[in-house]
Amino acid sequence: MNENSPAEKSDMKAAETQAVGFPSPLLGVENLRLEVIYNSGGIFALNRPANILCGPHPWYDLPVLSEALNEKLKAGKPELLRLGLDSKKPSEAVFHVDPEIAGAAVLALGSEAAAKARNAFGSSLWTMTFLLVATGGPESDDARCDLPVARHNNLPIALVSTKTGRKTETNFRRIERIGKFSVWEATTTYYRAGQVPVHAVEIGLRILGDTIYAREKPLKLSDIKRKWTGDRDAETPLYDAPAVYLAKVRLENGAEIVASAPKRFKNMLRQLAQIPFGRRCQAE
């Protein structure tokens, strides 16, 4: 067997560093290793699982990714130094995504990069694309909702309000029909907390597992498999969070930050694809 060349070994070593480890309790009770999905021009992005905040948010008491990364930076962890990160340039979340929605977590490195990134985001120069699985919705494969979104006075949730809400817009495009289920893309150039699930409900979409806005339980295999046998009470959901994740962020320079779907989300789609619902339809 031929030995790898020095260049190949260097490439292999670089590939091994394209993830960041977070030992417990930095991001909760489990040790996590998150994939680095972008690292250029002061923007650093990780593929974030559900129930972790990108940055601090007054609505939630959950682990915060930017704070955990900064702890590792202060400690001078070699894996971050190999990625070119600098303890003098701590990370800051550019925008917030509902913590139950997994996917791309976009951080800026240092105050200068943060100001530039937030200006681009605030000027609607970035485009966020979410992927979701839902029931219901319009007959058309394309829909738009531009109702203003506001924060509830007492609860950590969003709602539509023409009085106190702030302007935002979500464009929905159906990718595929699978029986009564559909896979949709939802895109926006400015994301507000709760925006995608709130706008989805407004056009009649019920995101699987969205217990807050759509009041929809997570999908279980027994819900779709006719001959399933087992204890429904003890059965775990195929995906135990709202069936939506932030799949892509397109920056003002055209660069794209792409996050792969969570493993259990992918498995849910595989299970849906295997069930003989009848005619599957790929949307135009």
C-alpha positions as CSV (number, residue, x, y, z in Angstrom):
1,M,0.0,0.0,0.0
2,N,1.4,3.4,-1.0
3,E,1.9,5.9,1.8
4,N,0.1,9.2,1.6
5,S,2.2,12.1,0.2
6,P,2.9,15.0,2.6
7,A,0.4,17.1,0.7
8,E,-2.3,14.4,1.1
9,K,-1.4,14.1,4.8
10,S,-1.8,17.8,5.2
11,D,-5.2,17.7,3.5
12,M,-6.3,14.9,5.7
13,K,-5.2,16.8,8.8
14,A,-7.0,19.9,7.7
15,A,-10.2,17.9,7.0
16,E,-10.0,16.5,10.6
17,T,-10.0,20.0,12.0
18,Q,-13.2,21.0,10.3
19,A,-15.2,20.4,13.4
20,V,-15.2,21.9,16.9
21,G,-15.6,19.8,20.0
22,F,-17.6,21.1,23.0
23,P,-17.2,18.9,26.0
24,S,-20.0,18.8,28.6
25,P,-21.2,21.1,30.1
26,L,-20.4,23.8,27.5
27,L,-23.5,23.1,25.4
28,G,-25.4,20.8,27.8
29,V,-25.1,17.4,29.4
30,E,-23.6,15.7,26.2
31,N,-20.3,16.1,24.5
32,L,-20.8,17.6,21.1
33,R,-18.7,17.9,18.0
34,L,-20.1,20.5,15.5
35,E,-19.2,20.6,11.9
36,V,-17.5,23.8,10.6
37,I,-19.5,24.8,7.5
38,Y,-17.9,28.2,6.7
39,N,-14.8,30.1,7.8
40,S,-13.9,33.1,5.7
41,G,-13.7,36.9,5.9
42,G,-14.5,37.0,9.6
43,I,-17.6,34.8,9.3
44,F,-17.5,31.5,11.1
45,A,-20.4,29.1,10.9
46,L,-21.2,25.8,12.6
47,N,-24.0,23.3,12.0
48,R,-26.0,23.6,15.2
49,P,-28.3,21.0,16.7
50,A,-31.7,22.0,18.1
51,N,-32.1,23.5,21.5
52,I,-28.9,25.5,21.5
53,L,-28.9,29.3,21.0
54,C,-26.6,31.0,18.5
55,G,-26.2,33.9,20.9
56,P,-27.8,35.2,24.1
57,H,-31.5,35.8,23.9
58,P,-33.8,37.1,26.6
59,W,-36.6,34.6,25.8
60,Y,-34.5,31.5,26.6
61,D,-32.4,29.9,29.3
62,L,-30.4,27.5,27.1
63,P,-26.8,26.8,26.2
64,V,-25.3,29.6,24.0
65,L,-23.0,28.6,21.1
66,S,-21.1,31.9,20.9
67,E,-20.3,31.9,24.6
68,A,-19.2,28.3,24.5
69,L,-16.9,29.0,21.5
70,N,-15.4,32.1,23.3
71,E,-14.6,30.0,26.4
72,K,-12.6,27.7,24.2
73,L,-11.0,30.7,22.5
74,K,-9.9,32.1,25.8
75,A,-8.4,28.8,26.7
76,G,-6.4,28.8,23.5
77,K,-7.6,25.4,22.3
78,P,-5.4,24.2,19.5
79,E,-8.3,23.0,17.2
80,L,-9.5,26.7,17.1
81,L,-6.0,28.0,16.5
82,R,-5.6,25.6,13.6
83,L,-8.8,27.0,12.1
84,G,-7.3,30.5,12.3
85,L,-9.5,31.8,15.1
86,D,-8.0,34.4,17.5
87,S,-8.9,34.9,21.2
88,K,-8.7,38.7,20.6
89,K,-11.6,38.4,18.2
90,P,-14.4,36.7,20.2
91,S,-17.4,35.4,18.3
92,E,-20.8,37.1,18.2
93,A,-24.1,35.8,16.7
94,V,-25.0,37.8,13.6
95,F,-28.7,37.0,13.9
96,H,-30.9,34.7,16.1
97,V,-32.7,31.6,15.0
98,D,-35.3,30.0,17.2
99,P,-33.3,27.4,19.2
100,E,-35.7,24.6,18.4
101,I,-34.8,25.1,14.7
102,A,-31.5,23.4,13.9
103,G,-29.1,24.3,11.1
104,A,-26.6,27.0,10.2
105,A,-25.3,29.1,13.1
106,V,-23.6,32.2,11.7
107,L,-21.1,33.9,13.9
108,A,-18.8,36.9,13.3
109,L,-15.3,37.0,14.6
110,G,-14.4,40.3,16.3
111,S,-16.3,43.6,16.6
112,E,-15.3,44.8,13.1
113,A,-16.6,41.7,11.4
114,A,-19.7,41.7,13.6
115,A,-20.6,45.3,12.6
116,K,-20.1,44.6,8.9
117,A,-22.1,41.3,9.0
118,R,-25.0,42.8,11.0
119,N,-25.2,45.8,8.6
120,A,-25.4,43.4,5.7
121,F,-28.0,41.3,7.4
122,G,-30.0,44.3,8.6
123,S,-29.9,45.7,5.0
124,S,-31.6,42.4,3.8
125,L,-28.5,41.5,1.7
126,W,-28.4,38.0,3.1
127,T,-30.9,35.3,2.2
128,M,-31.9,32.5,4.6
129,T,-33.4,29.3,3.3
130,F,-35.2,26.9,5.6
131,L,-36.3,23.4,4.8
132,L,-39.5,22.1,6.4
133,V,-42.0,19.2,6.4
134,A,-45.6,19.9,7.0
135,T,-49.2,19.0,6.3
136,G,-51.9,21.3,4.9
137,G,-51.0,24.5,3.1
138,P,-52.2,26.1,-0.1
139,E,-52.9,24.1,-3.3
140,S,-50.3,26.3,-5.1
141,D,-46.7,25.3,-4.9
142,D,-45.7,28.9,-4.1
143,A,-47.0,31.1,-1.3
144,R,-45.9,34.3,0.4
145,C,-46.6,35.8,3.8
146,D,-45.6,39.3,4.8
147,L,-47.6,39.8,8.0
148,P,-45.7,41.7,10.7
149,V,-44.3,39.6,13.5
150,A,-44.2,40.8,17.1
151,R,-43.2,39.5,20.5
152,H,-45.9,38.3,22.9
153,N,-46.3,40.7,25.9
154,N,-45.9,37.9,28.5
155,L,-44.8,34.7,26.8
156,P,-41.5,33.8,24.9
157,I,-43.3,33.4,21.6
158,A,-44.0,35.4,18.5
159,L,-47.3,36.4,16.9
160,V,-48.8,38.4,14.1
161,S,-49.6,41.9,15.0
162,T,-50.5,44.8,12.7
163,K,-50.0,47.2,15.7
164,T,-46.7,46.3,17.3
165,G,-45.3,43.8,14.7
166,R,-42.3,44.5,12.6
167,K,-42.1,44.0,8.9
168,T,-40.8,40.8,7.5
169,E,-41.6,38.4,4.6
170,T,-41.3,34.7,4.0
171,N,-41.6,33.0,0.6
172,F,-42.6,29.4,0.6
173,R,-42.0,26.9,-2.3
174,R,-43.2,23.3,-2.2
175,I,-40.5,20.9,-3.3
176,E,-42.4,17.6,-3.1
177,R,-45.7,16.1,-2.1
178,I,-45.6,12.8,-0.2
179,G,-49.2,11.8,0.5
180,K,-50.6,14.3,2.9
181,F,-47.2,15.6,3.7
182,S,-45.1,18.1,1.8
183,V,-41.5,19.3,1.8
184,W,-41.2,23.1,1.5
185,E,-38.5,25.7,1.2
186,A,-39.0,28.9,3.1
187,T,-36.8,31.9,2.2
188,T,-36.4,35.3,3.8
189,T,-33.9,38.2,3.6
190,Y,-34.5,39.2,7.2
191,Y,-35.3,36.7,10.0
192,R,-37.3,37.6,13.2
193,A,-37.7,35.2,16.1
194,G,-40.6,32.8,15.4
195,Q,-41.0,34.0,11.8
196,V,-41.1,30.8,9.8
197,P,-43.5,28.8,12.1
198,V,-45.7,31.9,12.5
199,H,-45.9,32.6,8.8
200,A,-46.3,28.9,8.0
201,V,-49.4,28.7,10.2
202,E,-50.8,31.9,8.5
203,I,-50.8,30.2,5.1
204,G,-52.2,26.9,6.5
205,L,-49.0,24.9,6.9
206,R,-48.7,22.8,10.0
207,I,-45.0,22.0,10.6
208,L,-44.6,18.5,12.0
209,G,-43.5,18.7,15.7
210,D,-44.4,22.4,16.0
211,T,-46.2,22.2,19.3
212,I,-46.2,25.9,19.9
213,Y,-47.7,27.5,16.8
214,A,-49.2,24.7,14.8
215,R,-49.9,22.5,17.8
216,E,-48.7,19.6,15.8
217,K,-47.1,16.5,17.5
218,P,-43.8,15.1,16.3
219,L,-44.2,12.4,13.7
220,K,-43.8,8.8,14.8
221,L,-43.3,5.7,12.6
222,S,-46.6,4.3,13.8
223,D,-48.3,7.4,12.3
224,I,-47.3,6.4,8.8
225,K,-46.6,2.6,8.8
226,R,-49.8,0.6,8.5
227,K,-48.5,-2.7,9.9
228,W,-46.4,-1.1,12.7
229,T,-46.5,-3.0,16.0
230,G,-45.4,-1.8,19.3
231,D,-46.2,0.4,22.3
232,R,-47.2,3.9,21.0
233,D,-46.8,5.4,24.4
234,A,-43.1,4.2,24.6
235,E,-42.4,5.0,20.9
236,T,-39.9,7.9,20.3
237,P,-40.6,10.4,17.5
238,L,-38.7,10.2,14.2
239,Y,-37.6,13.7,14.8
240,D,-38.2,15.3,18.2
241,A,-38.1,18.9,17.3
242,P,-40.1,21.0,14.8
243,A,-39.4,19.6,11.3
244,V,-37.6,22.6,10.0
245,Y,-34.0,23.6,9.8
246,L,-31.9,26.4,8.4
247,A,-30.3,24.8,5.4
248,K,-28.6,27.7,3.7
249,V,-27.5,31.3,4.2
250,R,-26.4,33.3,1.1
251,L,-24.1,36.2,1.9
252,E,-24.0,39.6,0.1
253,N,-20.9,38.5,-1.9
254,G,-22.8,35.4,-3.2
255,A,-21.0,32.9,-0.9
256,E,-23.3,30.2,0.5
257,I,-23.2,28.7,4.0
258,V,-24.8,25.2,3.6
259,A,-25.8,23.0,6.5
260,S,-26.8,19.4,6.1
261,A,-30.0,18.2,7.7
262,P,-29.9,16.7,11.2
263,K,-29.5,12.9,11.1
264,R,-32.9,12.2,12.5
265,F,-34.5,14.7,10.1
266,K,-32.9,12.8,7.2
267,N,-34.2,9.5,8.6
268,M,-37.7,11.0,8.9
269,L,-37.6,11.9,5.2
270,R,-36.3,8.4,4.4
271,Q,-39.1,6.8,6.3
272,L,-41.7,9.0,4.5
273,A,-40.2,8.1,1.2
274,Q,-40.5,4.3,1.9
275,I,-44.2,4.4,2.8
276,P,-46.5,3.6,-0.2
277,F,-48.7,6.8,0.0
278,G,-49.5,6.4,-3.6
279,R,-48.4,9.0,-6.2
280,R,-45.3,11.0,-5.2
281,C,-45.1,14.3,-6.9
282,Q,-42.0,16.4,-7.4
283,A,-43.0,20.1,-7.5
284,E,-42.0,22.1,-10.5
